[in-house]
Structures are given as C-alpha cells and as structure tokens.
C-alpha cells in the first residue's frame, strides 16, 4: 500500500505540473494571437477570453495523453537513477508490480480524457467556430476600433475614429474615405453614432463635418459642409457553413458513418486508449542502464511517443481517404504498441534472468 500510494501521488504531481506547463504555453500563444487580432479589430476584446477557453478545452485530451506518459516515465526514471528500484527489487517486487499503480493512475485520467474527447471537445470546437462565424458576419461599423484604420470588406471604404465619448454609442473625430463611381470622397466629422430605425434599417449618423469629393489626380474637388450626414449600413447575413467532422457531436458521427466521420470517431476513441497504453509503455522505457548513459532511455521514449502519435495521424488520414477499412481504423497501431509492450516486459522480467543463468 505504501508503495502504490507513493507512486500514484508522485505520478499525479508530475502530471499536474506537465499539464500546467503545456497549458501555459498554449495559453500564451493563443493570447498573443487573439490580442493581436483584437488590436486590429478582427476580434472583439470581449470575445478573447471565450475563444481561449474553447481552444484550451479542445486540446486538453491530447495534453492528458502526453502528461500521463511523461509522468510515469519521469517518475520511474528517477527511481532507477536514485537506486530506489534496486531496493524494491530486493524486496521481491518485479517490474510488473509497477503496472497496477500505473493503471490506478492512468485509468481515471483516461476516463476524463474520454469525456473531453467524446463530449466536451467537439462541443467546444463547434462553439468556437460559431463564435468566429458571428464575428466574421458583423457589419463594418461594429468592427471599427478606436485609433485603428479599418477597411471595409469590399475595399471601398476606410473608417477611423479617434476615441469614444462618455456615451457608449458616440465616437469623436470620425474619418471616412470612400470611392463611388470613380470619385474619391473624404469625410471628417466631430462625432458620429449609430441610429436604428423602426423599419429595421441601420444608419451611421455623422454630425458637424465636411465632405471632400473629386477625381484623384485632378484639381476638380467639391467641398460640402454638413450638420448631419446619414450613411446606410448594408445588412450582412451570417454565413451558414456545414461543420467539419471535428466539430460534430459523437452521436452525429455514429448516425452518419462517412469515412471522414468514422476517422474522427476512431481518433476520439484513440485518445483515452492512448493514455492507458502510453502510461504502461513508459514502464519498460524508464529502465536506465548505467553503462549506456542516463539519457538514452528518455531519447528513445520521446522517439517512441512521436512515432506512435504520428502513426495514429497517418492511419486516421488513410481511414478518412478510404484507404483503410472503416472497421479497422486506428486499432492496428494500438495493437502494435500493446505487442511491443508485452515484448519489452517479457525481456525485462523473464529473458534477462534466463540469460544471466545461461552465462553462468
């Protein structure tokens, strides 16, 4: 009991630290990217936190798989280096005795990973795409950010507002450049605001300004002073796009078993399976041979995880393209890892003692 509790506690602490570090790295990347878009007006400032939350939930299943593998690997590697394994082996324990505490640690983590990959992850992906769709469907005026020049989608208008006034719906020092019928028009106004009329039409109202209009490259310009100028905002319908397999609910994947959907379903199932498999696979990989150096096992462990993860991606692509039978999916990769795990455990538990006796 002391042996199992100490191992599970150390596994958990290392896994929490790994997840925290990986989340911090991803969070920093997302934050920099979204804050840059928010500064340009491509993303509303109030939408940044929501999109970051959806992004973190989407990648958490993969992070849990990595964390389980690294936690077991680093913990057992440290035990070999500090000669703790020698003490446990002298007490009558074999390398297979580590499988039970590893399973007790990995199975709950696998269940959590399954909940995320089969349920919360697709929901977060769908919500993130819906969020982006609504942002892209905003009208031009809603996308204007104080202090930033903003070009319209049709590239015929450029907006600029200096600052917001004390009233939320009023901006000061407005600049608008537009091109109509080959003529360039420039308007400057002291303030502007949005006006919603009873018939549903929306207008930008500019007050106390001046409009310059003429042909570029000529001196034929006309200047008009105005107290009130109204510009109609063209309504923009939100785009409706079909969701990719990654954003579909798991039940929808079962209901519509196309190659793309089946490949995505196999990937979602593979994530919780990989948590258990890679945690067990780390047990024989953690063995440290003092004669061959202390870092070779870590090198081979990282290489093994990279090959395993990339092979899963290859089989997913083959399944999606119809090159692999739909019922096979990613299971050959899991089977190969399981057979390799059994071979390594056999080598460390049975073959080495037999080889030692034969040498005698």
Beta strands, then each sheet from edge to edge (+ up, - down):
strand 1: 150-151
strand 2: 157-164
strand 3: 170-180
strand 4: 183-196
strand 5: 202-214
strand 6: 221-232
sheet 1: 1+ 2- 3+ 4- 5+ 6-
end
